[in-house]
Amino acid sequence: MAIFRQYIAPLLVVLVFIVALVAVSARIFLPADMAAPAPIEGTGVILPATAIDLLTLSK
C-alpha cells in the first residue's frame, strides 16, 4: 500500500493535471472563431427528456 501512496497516486495526480493543462492550452491552436465561447442567444427552450416523452405519448 505504501508503494501506491508514494509513487502511483502522485503520478496519477500529475498525469491528470497534465491532461487538463493540454486540453485547456489546445484553445491557443484553434481558429479564432472556434476559440471563443459558444453563443447563447437564439437558443430555444430545452425540455427534459421526461417532458419530451410525455409530449410524444399524448399524441
PDB file of N, CA, C and O in Angstrom, chain B, residues numbered from 101:
ATOM      1  N   MET B 101       0.817  -1.196   0.000  1.00  0.00           N
ATOM      2  CA  MET B 101       0.000   0.000   0.000  1.00  0.00           C
ATOM      3  C   MET B 101       0.864   1.264   0.000  1.00  0.00           C
ATOM      4  O   MET B 101       0.464   2.300  -0.532  1.00  0.00           O
ATOM      5  N   ALA B 102       2.046   1.166   0.599  1.00  0.00           N
ATOM      6  CA  ALA B 102       2.941   2.324   0.654  1.00  0.00           C
ATOM      7  C   ALA B 102       3.436   2.690  -0.737  1.00  0.00           C
ATOM      8  O   ALA B 102       3.635   3.868  -1.035  1.00  0.00           O
ATOM      9  N   ILE B 103       3.636   1.686  -1.596  1.00  0.00           N
ATOM     10  CA  ILE B 103       4.090   1.963  -2.969  1.00  0.00           C
ATOM     11  C   ILE B 103       3.035   2.782  -3.711  1.00  0.00           C
ATOM     12  O   ILE B 103       3.362   3.708  -4.454  1.00  0.00           O
ATOM     13  N   PHE B 104       1.758   2.426  -3.500  1.00  0.00           N
ATOM     14  CA  PHE B 104       0.676   3.176  -4.148  1.00  0.00           C
ATOM     15  C   PHE B 104       0.668   4.619  -3.675  1.00  0.00           C
ATOM     16  O   PHE B 104       0.550   5.538  -4.487  1.00  0.00           O
ATOM     17  N   ARG B 105       0.795   4.831  -2.354  1.00  0.00           N
ATOM     18  CA  ARG B 105       0.751   6.184  -1.798  1.00  0.00           C
ATOM     19  C   ARG B 105       1.971   7.014  -2.184  1.00  0.00           C
ATOM     20  O   ARG B 105       1.860   8.229  -2.353  1.00  0.00           O
ATOM     21  N   GLN B 106       3.110   6.390  -2.324  1.00  0.00           N
ATOM     22  CA  GLN B 106       4.333   7.142  -2.591  1.00  0.00           C
ATOM     23  C   GLN B 106       4.597   7.365  -4.069  1.00  0.00           C
ATOM     24  O   GLN B 106       5.171   8.387  -4.442  1.00  0.00           O
ATOM     25  N   TYR B 107       4.189   6.428  -4.921  1.00  0.00           N
ATOM     26  CA  TYR B 107       4.570   6.513  -6.328  1.00  0.00           C
ATOM     27  C   TYR B 107       3.381   6.601  -7.287  1.00  0.00           C
ATOM     28  O   TYR B 107       3.357   7.463  -8.166  1.00  0.00           O
ATOM     29  N   ILE B 108       2.412   5.729  -7.126  1.00  0.00           N
ATOM     30  CA  ILE B 108       1.340   5.629  -8.117  1.00  0.00           C
ATOM     31  C   ILE B 108       0.341   6.772  -7.983  1.00  0.00           C
ATOM     32  O   ILE B 108      -0.013   7.390  -8.987  1.00  0.00           O
ATOM     33  N   ALA B 109      -0.122   7.071  -6.775  1.00  0.00           N
ATOM     34  CA  ALA B 109      -1.100   8.144  -6.580  1.00  0.00           C
ATOM     35  C   ALA B 109      -0.559   9.508  -7.027  1.00  0.00           C
ATOM     36  O   ALA B 109      -1.261  10.219  -7.746  1.00  0.00           O
ATOM     37  N   PRO B 110       0.650   9.900  -6.635  1.00  0.00           N
ATOM     38  CA  PRO B 110       1.175  11.182  -7.127  1.00  0.00           C
ATOM     39  C   PRO B 110       1.343  11.207  -8.650  1.00  0.00           C
ATOM     40  O   PRO B 110       1.127  12.239  -9.285  1.00  0.00           O
ATOM     41  N   LEU B 111       1.728  10.069  -9.227  1.00  0.00           N
ATOM     42  CA  LEU B 111       1.862  10.003 -10.678  1.00  0.00           C
ATOM     43  C   LEU B 111       0.512  10.211 -11.357  1.00  0.00           C
ATOM     44  O   LEU B 111       0.425  10.914 -12.364  1.00  0.00           O
ATOM     45  N   LEU B 112      -0.542   9.601 -10.812  1.00  0.00           N
ATOM     46  CA  LEU B 112      -1.879   9.792 -11.374  1.00  0.00           C
ATOM     47  C   LEU B 112      -2.331  11.238 -11.259  1.00  0.00           C
ATOM     48  O   LEU B 112      -2.946  11.766 -12.186  1.00  0.00           O
ATOM     49  N   VAL B 113      -2.041  11.883 -10.148  1.00  0.00           N
ATOM     50  CA  VAL B 113      -2.406  13.293  -9.969  1.00  0.00           C
ATOM     51  C   VAL B 113      -1.683  14.164 -10.991  1.00  0.00           C
ATOM     52  O   VAL B 113      -2.292  15.046 -11.596  1.00  0.00           O
ATOM     53  N   VAL B 114      -0.411  13.924 -11.181  1.00  0.00           N
ATOM     54  CA  VAL B 114       0.365  14.700 -12.154  1.00  0.00           C
ATOM     55  C   VAL B 114      -0.137  14.443 -13.571  1.00  0.00           C
ATOM     56  O   VAL B 114      -0.218  15.380 -14.366  1.00  0.00           O
ATOM     57  N   LEU B 115      -0.474  13.207 -13.907  1.00  0.00           N
ATOM     58  CA  LEU B 115      -0.987  12.895 -15.240  1.00  0.00           C
ATOM     59  C   LEU B 115      -2.325  13.581 -15.506  1.00  0.00           C
ATOM     60  O   LEU B 115      -2.551  14.093 -16.602  1.00  0.00           O
ATOM     61  N   VAL B 116      -3.210  13.593 -14.512  1.00  0.00           N
ATOM     62  CA  VAL B 116      -4.496  14.286 -14.673  1.00  0.00           C
ATOM     63  C   VAL B 116      -4.262  15.779 -14.872  1.00  0.00           C
ATOM     64  O   VAL B 116      -4.911  16.401 -15.712  1.00  0.00           O
ATOM     65  N   PHE B 117      -3.343  16.356 -14.107  1.00  0.00           N
ATOM     66  CA  PHE B 117      -3.022  17.773 -14.263  1.00  0.00           C
ATOM     67  C   PHE B 117      -2.477  18.068 -15.656  1.00  0.00           C
ATOM     68  O   PHE B 117      -2.857  19.069 -16.263  1.00  0.00           O
ATOM     69  N   ILE B 118      -1.611  17.234 -16.163  1.00  0.00           N
ATOM     70  CA  ILE B 118      -1.028  17.449 -17.495  1.00  0.00           C
ATOM     71  C   ILE B 118      -2.095  17.326 -18.575  1.00  0.00           C
ATOM     72  O   ILE B 118      -2.108  18.117 -19.518  1.00  0.00           O
ATOM     73  N   VAL B 119      -2.986  16.352 -18.454  1.00  0.00           N
ATOM     74  CA  VAL B 119      -4.062  16.200 -19.440  1.00  0.00           C
ATOM     75  C   VAL B 119      -4.968  17.423 -19.419  1.00  0.00           C
ATOM     76  O   VAL B 119      -5.365  17.911 -20.477  1.00  0.00           O
ATOM     77  N   ALA B 120      -5.303  17.925 -18.234  1.00  0.00           N
ATOM     78  CA  ALA B 120      -6.140  19.122 -18.137  1.00  0.00           C
ATOM     79  C   ALA B 120      -5.420  20.338 -18.713  1.00  0.00           C
ATOM     80  O   ALA B 120      -6.043  21.159 -19.386  1.00  0.00           O
ATOM     81  N   LEU B 121      -4.145  20.463 -18.463  1.00  0.00           N
ATOM     82  CA  LEU B 121      -3.364  21.581 -18.988  1.00  0.00           C
ATOM     83  C   LEU B 121      -3.310  21.547 -20.507  1.00  0.00           C
ATOM     84  O   LEU B 121      -3.440  22.587 -21.153  1.00  0.00           O
ATOM     85  N   VAL B 122      -3.121  20.372 -21.082  1.00  0.00           N
ATOM     86  CA  VAL B 122      -3.090  20.237 -22.541  1.00  0.00           C
ATOM     87  C   VAL B 122      -4.461  20.570 -23.136  1.00  0.00           C
ATOM     88  O   VAL B 122      -4.543  21.243 -24.163  1.00  0.00           O
ATOM     89  N   ALA B 123      -5.533  20.104 -22.495  1.00  0.00           N
ATOM     90  CA  ALA B 123      -6.871  20.372 -23.006  1.00  0.00           C
ATOM     91  C   ALA B 123      -7.193  21.860 -22.990  1.00  0.00           C
ATOM     92  O   ALA B 123      -7.797  22.375 -23.931  1.00  0.00           O
ATOM     93  N   VAL B 124      -6.798  22.543 -21.942  1.00  0.00           N
ATOM     94  CA  VAL B 124      -7.065  23.983 -21.854  1.00  0.00           C
ATOM     95  C   VAL B 124      -6.149  24.746 -22.808  1.00  0.00           C
ATOM     96  O   VAL B 124      -6.578  25.719 -23.427  1.00  0.00           O
ATOM     97  N   SER B 125      -4.913  24.324 -22.932  1.00  0.00           N
ATOM     98  CA  SER B 125      -3.962  25.018 -23.795  1.00  0.00           C
ATOM     99  C   SER B 125      -4.240  24.787 -25.274  1.00  0.00           C
ATOM    100  O   SER B 125      -3.754  25.549 -26.110  1.00  0.00           O
ATOM    101  N   ALA B 126      -4.998  23.770 -25.615  1.00  0.00           N
ATOM    102  CA  ALA B 126      -5.293  23.485 -27.020  1.00  0.00           C
ATOM    103  C   ALA B 126      -6.094  24.600 -27.669  1.00  0.00           C
ATOM    104  O   ALA B 126      -6.110  24.712 -28.895  1.00  0.00           O
ATOM    105  N   ARG B 127      -6.758  25.426 -26.873  1.00  0.00           N
ATOM    106  CA  ARG B 127      -7.540  26.535 -27.438  1.00  0.00           C
ATOM    107  C   ARG B 127      -6.645  27.542 -28.165  1.00  0.00           C
ATOM    108  O   ARG B 127      -7.123  28.276 -29.030  1.00  0.00           O
ATOM    109  N   ILE B 128      -5.380  27.583 -27.833  1.00  0.00           N
ATOM    110  CA  ILE B 128      -4.457  28.512 -28.495  1.00  0.00           C
ATOM    111  C   ILE B 128      -4.356  28.187 -29.983  1.00  0.00           C
ATOM    112  O   ILE B 128      -4.220  29.091 -30.807  1.00  0.00           O
ATOM    113  N   PHE B 129      -4.423  26.908 -30.328  1.00  0.00           N
ATOM    114  CA  PHE B 129      -4.202  26.479 -31.702  1.00  0.00           C
ATOM    115  C   PHE B 129      -5.484  26.392 -32.516  1.00  0.00           C
ATOM    116  O   PHE B 129      -5.433  26.059 -33.700  1.00  0.00           O
ATOM    117  N   LEU B 130      -6.629  26.683 -31.912  1.00  0.00           N
ATOM    118  CA  LEU B 130      -7.892  26.665 -32.643  1.00  0.00           C
ATOM    119  C   LEU B 130      -8.039  27.938 -33.462  1.00  0.00           C
ATOM    120  O   LEU B 130      -7.457  28.963 -33.107  1.00  0.00           O
ATOM    121  N   PRO B 131      -8.806  27.899 -34.554  1.00  0.00           N
ATOM    122  CA  PRO B 131      -9.107  29.138 -35.263  1.00  0.00           C
ATOM    123  C   PRO B 131      -9.827  30.118 -34.337  1.00  0.00           C
ATOM    124  O   PRO B 131     -10.458  29.706 -33.364  1.00  0.00           O
ATOM    125  N   ALA B 132      -9.733  31.391 -34.635  1.00  0.00           N
ATOM    126  CA  ALA B 132     -10.261  32.431 -33.747  1.00  0.00           C
ATOM    127  C   ALA B 132     -11.750  32.261 -33.474  1.00  0.00           C
ATOM    128  O   ALA B 132     -12.196  32.493 -32.350  1.00  0.00           O
ATOM    129  N   ASP B 133     -12.533  31.858 -34.485  1.00  0.00           N
ATOM    130  CA  ASP B 133     -13.966  31.749 -34.254  1.00  0.00           C
ATOM    131  C   ASP B 133     -14.325  30.530 -33.415  1.00  0.00           C
ATOM    132  O   ASP B 133     -15.402  30.501 -32.819  1.00  0.00           O
ATOM    133  N   MET B 134     -13.462  29.528 -33.349  1.00  0.00           N
ATOM    134  CA  MET B 134     -13.749  28.351 -32.533  1.00  0.00           C
ATOM    135  C   MET B 134     -13.218  28.509 -31.108  1.00  0.00           C
ATOM    136  O   MET B 134     -13.675  27.809 -30.206  1.00  0.00           O
ATOM    137  N   ALA B 135     -12.275  29.402 -30.891  1.00  0.00           N
ATOM    138  CA  ALA B 135     -11.702  29.590 -29.566  1.00  0.00           C
ATOM    139  C   ALA B 135     -12.606  30.423 -28.675  1.00  0.00           C
ATOM    140  O   ALA B 135     -12.450  30.410 -27.454  1.00  0.00           O
ATOM    141  N   ALA B 136     -13.551  31.149 -29.265  1.00  0.00           N
ATOM    142  CA  ALA B 136     -14.464  31.978 -28.485  1.00  0.00           C
ATOM    143  C   ALA B 136     -15.510  31.100 -27.798  1.00  0.00           C
ATOM    144  O   ALA B 136     -15.777  29.984 -28.244  1.00  0.00           O
ATOM    145  N   PRO B 137     -16.094  31.602 -26.721  1.00  0.00           N
ATOM    146  CA  PRO B 137     -17.178  30.845 -26.089  1.00  0.00           C
ATOM    147  C   PRO B 137     -18.373  30.699 -27.030  1.00  0.00           C
ATOM    148  O   PRO B 137     -18.579  31.531 -27.913  1.00  0.00           O
ATOM    149  N   ALA B 138     -19.140  29.668 -26.841  1.00  0.00           N
ATOM    150  CA  ALA B 138     -20.308  29.424 -27.685  1.00  0.00           C
ATOM    151  C   ALA B 138     -21.358  30.504 -27.443  1.00  0.00           C
ATOM    152  O   ALA B 138     -21.558  30.926 -26.304  1.00  0.00           O
ATOM    153  N   PRO B 139     -22.027  30.952 -28.495  1.00  0.00           N
ATOM    154  CA  PRO B 139     -23.080  31.960 -28.298  1.00  0.00           C
ATOM    155  C   PRO B 139     -24.276  31.352 -27.572  1.00  0.00           C
ATOM    156  O   PRO B 139     -24.584  30.173 -27.744  1.00  0.00           O
ATOM    157  N   ILE B 140     -24.947  32.168 -26.759  1.00  0.00           N
ATOM    158  CA  ILE B 140     -26.096  31.663 -26.019  1.00  0.00           C
ATOM    159  C   ILE B 140     -27.407  32.278 -26.498  1.00  0.00           C
ATOM    160  O   ILE B 140     -28.473  31.777 -26.139  1.00  0.00           O
ATOM    161  N   GLU B 141     -27.368  33.341 -27.291  1.00  0.00           N
ATOM    162  CA  GLU B 141     -28.614  33.937 -27.763  1.00  0.00           C
ATOM    163  C   GLU B 141     -29.184  33.111 -28.907  1.00  0.00           C
ATOM    164  O   GLU B 141     -28.448  32.461 -29.649  1.00  0.00           O
ATOM    165  N   GLY B 142     -30.475  33.146 -29.036  1.00  0.00           N
ATOM    166  CA  GLY B 142     -31.135  32.438 -30.116  1.00  0.00           C
ATOM    167  C   GLY B 142     -31.376  30.972 -29.835  1.00  0.00           C
ATOM    168  O   GLY B 142     -31.711  30.215 -30.747  1.00  0.00           O
ATOM    169  N   THR B 143     -31.213  30.558 -28.599  1.00  0.00           N
ATOM    170  CA  THR B 143     -31.467  29.163 -28.283  1.00  0.00           C
ATOM    171  C   THR B 143     -32.922  28.991 -27.885  1.00  0.00           C
ATOM    172  O   THR B 143     -33.545  29.910 -27.353  1.00  0.00           O
ATOM    173  N   GLY B 144     -33.447  27.824 -28.144  1.00  0.00           N
ATOM    174  CA  GLY B 144     -34.824  27.535 -27.786  1.00  0.00           C
ATOM    175  C   GLY B 144     -34.935  27.020 -26.370  1.00  0.00           C
ATOM    176  O   GLY B 144     -33.949  26.970 -25.634  1.00  0.00           O
ATOM    177  N   VAL B 145     -36.115  26.645 -26.001  1.00  0.00           N
ATOM    178  CA  VAL B 145     -36.344  26.096 -24.667  1.00  0.00           C
ATOM    179  C   VAL B 145     -35.896  24.646 -24.662  1.00  0.00           C
ATOM    180  O   VAL B 145     -36.234  23.875 -25.560  1.00  0.00           O
ATOM    181  N   ILE B 146     -35.142  24.290 -23.655  1.00  0.00           N
ATOM    182  CA  ILE B 146     -34.660  22.913 -23.541  1.00  0.00           C
ATOM    183  C   ILE B 146     -35.592  22.177 -22.574  1.00  0.00           C
ATOM    184  O   ILE B 146     -35.724  22.543 -21.406  1.00  0.00           O
ATOM    185  N   LEU B 147     -36.220  21.150 -23.089  1.00  0.00           N
ATOM    186  CA  LEU B 147     -37.125  20.359 -22.267  1.00  0.00           C
ATOM    187  C   LEU B 147     -36.398  19.139 -21.733  1.00  0.00           C
ATOM    188  O   LEU B 147     -35.568  18.559 -22.433  1.00  0.00           O
ATOM    189  N   PRO B 148     -36.694  18.743 -20.507  1.00  0.00           N
ATOM    190  CA  PRO B 148     -36.095  17.493 -20.016  1.00  0.00           C
ATOM    191  C   PRO B 148     -36.647  16.305 -20.786  1.00  0.00           C
ATOM    192  O   PRO B 148     -37.704  16.395 -21.409  1.00  0.00           O
ATOM    193  N   ALA B 149     -35.936  15.208 -20.740  1.00  0.00           N
ATOM    194  CA  ALA B 149     -36.324  14.021 -21.508  1.00  0.00           C
ATOM    195  C   ALA B 149     -37.701  13.515 -21.094  1.00  0.00           C
ATOM    196  O   ALA B 149     -38.429  12.977 -21.929  1.00  0.00           O
ATOM    197  N   THR B 150     -38.073  13.673 -19.836  1.00  0.00           N
ATOM    198  CA  THR B 150     -39.388  13.203 -19.394  1.00  0.00           C
ATOM    199  C   THR B 150     -40.495  14.021 -20.035  1.00  0.00           C
ATOM    200  O   THR B 150     -41.551  13.476 -20.360  1.00  0.00           O
ATOM    201  N   ALA B 151     -40.278  15.323 -20.226  1.00  0.00           N
ATOM    202  CA  ALA B 151     -41.294  16.158 -20.856  1.00  0.00           C
ATOM    203  C   ALA B 151     -41.445  15.780 -22.320  1.00  0.00           C
ATOM    204  O   ALA B 151     -42.556  15.809 -22.849  1.00  0.00           O
ATOM    205  N   ILE B 152     -40.367  15.432 -22.978  1.00  0.00           N
ATOM    206  CA  ILE B 152     -40.441  15.029 -24.379  1.00  0.00           C
ATOM    207  C   ILE B 152     -41.197  13.710 -24.492  1.00  0.00           C
ATOM    208  O   ILE B 152     -41.995  13.528 -25.412  1.00  0.00           O
ATOM    209  N   ASP B 153     -40.950  12.795 -23.566  1.00  0.00           N
ATOM    210  CA  ASP B 153     -41.671  11.521 -23.570  1.00  0.00           C
ATOM    211  C   ASP B 153     -43.162  11.738 -23.351  1.00  0.00           C
ATOM    212  O   ASP B 153     -43.989  11.083 -23.985  1.00  0.00           O
ATOM    213  N   LEU B 154     -43.500  12.656 -22.456  1.00  0.00           N
ATOM    214  CA  LEU B 154     -44.909  12.921 -22.191  1.00  0.00           C
ATOM    215  C   LEU B 154     -45.586  13.558 -23.408  1.00  0.00           C
ATOM    216  O   LEU B 154     -46.750  13.279 -23.696  1.00  0.00           O
ATOM    217  N   LEU B 155     -44.849  14.414 -24.118  1.00  0.00           N
ATOM    218  CA  LEU B 155     -45.423  15.050 -25.309  1.00  0.00           C
ATOM    219  C   LEU B 155     -45.667  14.038 -26.406  1.00  0.00           C
ATOM    220  O   LEU B 155     -46.676  14.122 -27.106  1.00  0.00           O
ATOM    221  N   THR B 156     -44.768  13.084 -26.573  1.00  0.00           N
ATOM    222  CA  THR B 156     -44.954  12.095 -27.638  1.00  0.00           C
ATOM    223  C   THR B 156     -46.028  11.080 -27.273  1.00  0.00           C
ATOM    224  O   THR B 156     -46.683  10.531 -28.160  1.00  0.00           O
ATOM    225  N   LEU B 157     -46.216  10.825 -25.993  1.00  0.00           N
ATOM    226  CA  LEU B 157     -47.238   9.867 -25.578  1.00  0.00           C
ATOM    227  C   LEU B 157     -48.653  10.451 -25.669  1.00  0.00           C
ATOM    228  O   LEU B 157     -49.625   9.717 -25.843  1.00  0.00           O
ATOM    229  N   SER B 158     -48.755  11.774 -25.548  1.00  0.00           N
ATOM    230  CA  SER B 158     -50.079  12.383 -25.545  1.00  0.00           C
ATOM    231  C   SER B 158     -50.682  12.481 -26.947  1.00  0.00           C
ATOM    232  O   SER B 158     -51.868  12.784 -27.077  1.00  0.00           O
ATOM    233  N   LYS B 159     -49.915  12.238 -27.977  1.00  0.00           N
ATOM    234  CA  LYS B 159     -50.422  12.340 -29.355  1.00  0.00           C
ATOM    235  C   LYS B 159     -51.095  11.085 -29.801  1.00  0.00           C
ATOM    236  O   LYS B 159     -51.574  11.009 -30.933  1.00  0.00           O
TER     237      LYS B 159
END
